[in-house]
């Protein structure tokens, strides 16, 4: 398939907005104006519009600690609990209000792997399908799996493209018709692109339709990572965790769900240049189109036009996020911790 052409610049007005946001990132004024330790979760408000999303007096709570690398949060409303993955530890953990995070699925990915060949054996991104089953981007198993939360039966949905094994599926998004969009970078493999286990020459963005084949949507990205559809499913966003060109791409989709063009939606290089930890990673999109995206420096809230509204920071990378509690909370997997931020009711889900 012909790879969609990419526009290499963001528009001048958005450059000005981002430049202003970057200047604000150097200021010490956080939510409530209170001083905090460097690694305490902090909210930097970049626009008054953020007030309709998060109350001025909102504080971020830490609900789990001691994780090797927190990833893939998903809220399960039927049971009211959060699941999140720890890919290097090969565990999915479960957290419920009033309790502590406990192991839920171990191994979460592939058991018995050789660390000299597989650096992240566990699950990475998680999602729920429309039947409430858990979908797992199985980094170590190099597949997309489905796990029934009641029977605990697990099955591999897909593990190959054109007969070749995936690299290490990283993140996924479920469309309204059940189609799964997912990314497949080499992060789970020791040596990345140089791994002898790597069968595909590309690091792809794919989709799988139930009962159908796997379609390659873009094979030209170096490090595709987080992925999400806009609420109207006309746009697909993909984070690119390339240290030399960190960015978030947006693809315009045709009526069949295939890309008909792409462009850089957010150039994260200026944030990286200012010393922001991390790279573009996971993301989620609220029903009004507001995006919550991992960027160098933390987790940023932006309008669909890429205007920054706020930044959540901890002094370390924040890999991924999920809405939960019927839109009343945002959960963030932040390096060795998991965070919870209360939201104004009604806007996210």
C-alpha positions, 0 to 999 in steps of 0.5 A: 500500500502507498504510504500517506504523504506527511506534512513536515510543518505545523501551522504558524499560529500553532507554533505561536501557541506551542512557543507560549506554552513552552515558555510557561513550562519554565515557570514554577506556578502550579495548581493552587500556587503551592510549592511542591517537591520536584517529583510530586505530581503537579498541574500546570494550567496553560489556559483558563479553558482547563477549568471546565475540565478540572476544578481549580482546587483539584489535586493529584493522588498517587494510588500505586507505587513501586511499579517497574514501568507502569503502562496501559491503564484501563477502567473496568466499570463492571466491577469499578476497578482499574487494570494497568500493566507492567511490561518488564515485570510481566504483570497486570495489576488491579486497583480498586478504591480503598485498596492497594494494587494487587497482581491480576494476571501473571504472566501478562504476556509471554512466560519463560522468555530470554531477557537477552532476546526479549526485553519486555515480556509482559502486556503493554497497552490494554483496552476493552472490547464491546463485550467487556473483554480485555484486549491486550497488546502482548509485547512479549508474546508479539500478538493481540490477545483477548482475555475474558474477565469472567472465565479468564479464558485467553486467546490470540486474535492476531500475531502475524502480518503477511505470515511474519510475526509482529515485533511487539504490539504496544498500544491499541484502540477499539473502534465503534464497529469493533475494529482494532487499531494498533501499533507495533514498534520493536520496543519489546525486543532486545536490540530493537530493530537489530533483534534477530527475532524481528521478522518484519522490516517495518514498525507498523500501524495496523488495523484488524477487523473482526473476521478479516485480515490485518491491514497495514495503514502506515509502515514508514514510522520509526517508532509508532507508539500511542494510538487513538481515534477521534470521537467521529472516527474520521481522524487517527492519532499516532504518537512517534517515540523517535528521539530524533523526531518526537511527534504526534501524527494525525491521519485523515481517514476515508469512509472505509477507515483507511488513511487518505493523508497525514500530517504532523499534529504536534511537534514535540521537539521543542519540549524535548529540547527544554529537557522534558523527560520522556517522549510522545507515548500513550493518549486518550481522547474525550468525547468532546475531542479534547486530547490527553497525550504523553509528551516530553515533560509529562501528560498534556491536555490539548484541544483538537487544534493542538492548543495546550490547556494544561500539563501534568508533570512529575519530573519523570515520563508519564507513559499513558492514561485512561478515563474512568469512573464514568468520566469522573477521573483520569488515571495516569501511569507515571513511571513507577507510580499510578496517578488519579486526577478528579475531573469535572463530571460529564466531559470525558466519557 
